[in-house]
Amino acid sequence: MRKARRALGGAVLVVVFGVCATAAYGTSDFWFSGSLATNAGFASTDAHSITYIQGSADHNGFCVAKDQGLAGFDVATRATVGTQACASSGGFASRSEDGSCCYHGWIANKNTFAISVNSTTRYDY
Amino acid sequence: MRLTKRMAALAAAAGLGAGVTVGIAQAGGDDPPPLWQPTITDTPAPATTAEIAAYSVLAPILARGSGPDTTQVAAFGTHAQIGVDVDGSRVVDSTDAGPIWLIPVTDGLCLGLEDTTGGAIGAACEGSDDVITRGMTIGDGTTIYGIVPDGVTSVTVTPMGGSLTTATVSSGGIYTLPSGTATVSVDGPSGTAEFGVVG
């Protein structure tokens, strides 16, 4: 009985710790990295209550946004539900969002050549 | 001997080709370095002397009254963890959606477009040297917003396939361009600098 109580207490502690950690730091989805072809965009597989989106690459000319609808590849000119943030002259762009549900992360390359998207590219939810 | 080693390396690369390609695409481990990557830190990085010299609006305010609402800049800082100096951020102009912010971060500056009603902010960031020399830009998918150092009153713009035009700079140092590809020329304090914009 005492062992069962201890086990239950431990389980509760683990759950509470997990909830607190999630609330404090959220969860990140590093949904795309590597080569992104000219005029291509990529939407994350999952959709969440996005609070932040960040993109980083080896060239300027890419945009990040939250979007709804299709996951996976599409043309970079696709209109997104969320306002875009474009790294038009630098290599870092981000959006801090209101956390409403539910959106995919989106990154698009508007250059006439492929870019390399850095592995720090992510969205938080 | 050198040729033999090269051939061996090529053969090995060919043999591993598919696997390596997939690995890089997934992990990004061997990707080229990003154009600019800030240091990850929660410690605010106030504007440097050089940044303040180029953008006097960033000078410290000793006796602050009730300043603009920094809620969205603070949210950006919490998530980005790139040393965003919320108190040192300044409103330099505005769009229909909200203020335009110039935001000091570690080793660089960010230009932020706040959507006050939507509770959001978009930000693009670049390294200090570039921003001091020729300013920086951010696009929102429709318009590109640029900022230039103090004293610059206009920039020349050559859209891809178009002819040279002039963009007027606001009192806050902001100019706008339609989204697209163009070359921007800024006659700044350290001479003329030309750079490409895409957005």
Interface residues (C-beta under 8 A of the other chain):
Chain A: S33 G34 S35 T51 Y52 Q54 S56 A57 D58 H59 N60 G61 C63 A65 T80 G82 T83 Q84 A85 C86 A87 S88 S89 G90 G91 F92 A93 S94 R95 S96 E97 D98 K110 N111 T112 S116 V117 N118 S119 T120 D124
Chain B: I24 A25 Q26 A27 G28 G29 D31 P32 P33 P34 L35 W36 Q37 P38 Q72 A75 F76 H79 A80 A97 L113 D115 G118 G119 A120 I121 G122 A123 A124 C125 E126 G127 D130 M136 T137 I138 G139 D140 G141 I144 G146 S179 T181 V184 F195 G196 V197 V198 G199
